[in-house]
Every structure is written in structure tokens, then in C-alpha cells.
Amino acid sequence: MDVNGDFQTTLVQGHRGYYQQMFWLVVDRDPEGLNCRPINGGEPLVKLDYGGILMTQVKSAETNAISLREGLPWLKVTLNRLSSPQLDLRQGAERRGPYHCQVRASADLIAPINLSAIDELRRIGLD
């Protein structure tokens, strides 16, 4: 993250080159939830609870899933059942299966988590 607490990239330097930061924890404690807005912008259709898990939406290993909108970084994510929606305003078929939206890429709202933590959740049956 940068000095403002904003994440600028989903690419992380590892021992064998770059890899994607794939999982993020919702750390925003706002009782109304973290807004997840449509990829093309607009009003939030989903609000996420504290503790929800988000997955980076990437098209390839080299893709940066964070883009700038009005000078602020936004992370493209895929929501699934671990994402814990607090409020879901999507209609009909949009509510089934994964959903793609974006959240502000700020350390005040989300935190990167490593794959071994996700593996542990799966092992104990929280997936």
C-alpha cells in the first residue's frame, strides 16, 4: 500500500516472480457495510459485512485488478458465499452464482490475506 493506505496493485513480489494477491478480508467496521459497486460504476448493489472474504477478479496472472477511478484505486472482486453480503439489491438471476463488483482499495476497508489462511478455513469446513 502507499502512504495514504491505498493499495495500488494486486501483484506481489515473491521468490519466483510476481503473483496475484487473491484474497482480501473486509475490515471496514461501518455498521452499514462496505459498498461493492458495479464494475462500470454507479450505486452500490451489495454491501458487505465485516469479516467477509473477497476474491480478486483477474483475467491473467499479469493483470492488475486495481484501477483508478476519479484518482482513487478500486479493486475488482468476485463475490461468493464467503463474502457475507449484508444487503443485496441485485435482482433475479444476478443473485445466483458469483458476482463481479468493485470496492475501494484502501487498508481502512480491506486487508490482504494469504492462501494458507483460506486453506485453513476450508479444512475446518467454513467454505
C-alpha positions in Angstrom: 0.0 0.0 0.0 1.1 3.6 -0.4 1.5 6.3 2.2 -2.3 7.1 2.1 -3.1 3.5 2.9 -4.3 2.7 -0.6 -3.4 -0.4 -2.5 -2.1 0.3 -6.0 -1.6 -3.2 -7.3 -2.7 -6.8 -6.8 0.7 -8.0 -8.0 3.0 -9.1 -5.1 6.7 -9.8 -5.5 7.5 -13.4 -4.4 10.6 -15.6 -4.5 9.9 -16.8 -8.0 8.5 -13.6 -9.5 5.2 -11.8 -9.2 1.9 -13.5 -8.1 -1.6 -12.2 -7.5 -3.0 -11.2 -4.1 -6.2 -13.2 -4.5 -8.0 -13.0 -1.2 -9.0 -9.9 0.9 -10.7 -9.6 4.3 -13.4 -6.9 4.8 -12.1 -4.9 7.8 -14.5 -2.0 7.4 -16.5 -1.8 10.7 -19.2 0.5 9.3 -22.5 -1.0 10.6 -24.0 -0.2 7.1 -21.4 -2.4 5.4 -18.7 -2.0 2.7 -20.1 -0.8 -0.6 -19.4 -3.0 -3.6 -20.3 -1.1 -6.7 -20.8 -2.4 -10.3 -17.6 -2.5 -12.3 -18.8 0.3 -14.6 -19.6 2.5 -11.6 -22.9 3.5 -10.2 -24.7 3.0 -6.9 -23.7 0.0 -4.7 -25.8 -3.1 -5.3 -24.2 -5.1 -2.5 -23.0 -4.1 1.0 -20.5 -6.4 2.7 -20.2 -7.2 6.4 -17.0 -7.0 8.5 -15.2 -10.3 8.1 -16.4 -11.1 4.6 -13.8 -12.6 2.2 -13.4 -11.2 -1.3 -11.6 -12.8 -4.2 -9.6 -10.7 -6.7 -11.2 -10.7 -10.2 -8.3 -11.2 -12.6 -8.1 -12.2 -16.3 -4.5 -13.3 -16.2 -1.6 -13.7 -13.8 -0.1 -10.4 -15.1 -3.3 -8.4 -14.7 -3.6 -5.7 -12.0 -7.1 -5.9 -10.7 -6.9 -2.4 -9.2 -7.8 0.5 -11.4 -8.1 4.2 -10.8 -11.5 6.0 -10.9 -11.5 9.7 -10.1 -8.0 9.4 -8.8 -8.8 6.7 -6.3 -7.9 3.0 -6.5 -10.7 0.4 -6.8 -10.3 -3.4 -6.5 -12.3 -5.6 -8.9 -13.6 -8.6 -6.9 -15.7 -11.7 -7.3 -18.3 -12.3 -4.6 -19.2 -15.7 -3.4 -20.9 -17.2 -0.3 -17.8 -16.3 1.9 -18.3 -12.7 1.0 -21.1 -12.2 3.6 -23.4 -9.7 1.9 -25.2 -7.6 4.5 -27.5 -6.0 1.9 -28.1 -7.4 -1.6 -30.0 -5.1 -4.0 -29.3 -7.3 -7.1 -32.3 -8.5 -9.0 -33.3 -12.0 -10.1 -30.6 -14.1 -11.8 -27.8 -11.7 -10.6 -28.3 -13.2 -7.1 -27.3 -16.7 -8.3 -23.7 -17.6 -8.6 -20.6 -15.3 -8.4 -21.0 -11.6 -8.8 -18.3 -9.1 -10.0 -18.1 -5.7 -8.5 -15.5 -3.3 -7.1 -14.6 -1.9 -3.7 -12.3 0.9 -2.7 -8.7 -0.4 -2.4 -8.0 1.1 1.0 -6.4 -0.5 4.1 -9.2 1.1 6.1 -11.7 -1.1 4.3 -9.9 -4.3 3.2 -6.8 -6.3 4.1 -4.9 -8.9 2.1 -5.0 -12.4 3.4 -2.8 -15.3 2.4 -3.8 -18.5 0.7 -2.8 -20.6 3.7 -5.4 -18.8 5.8 -8.1 -19.7 3.2 -6.8 -23.3 3.2 -7.3 -23.5 7.0 -10.9 -22.2 6.6 -11.6 -24.9 4.1 -10.0 -27.5 6.3 -12.3 -26.7 9.2 -15.4 -26.5 6.9 -16.1 -22.8 6.7 -16.0 -22.7 2.9 
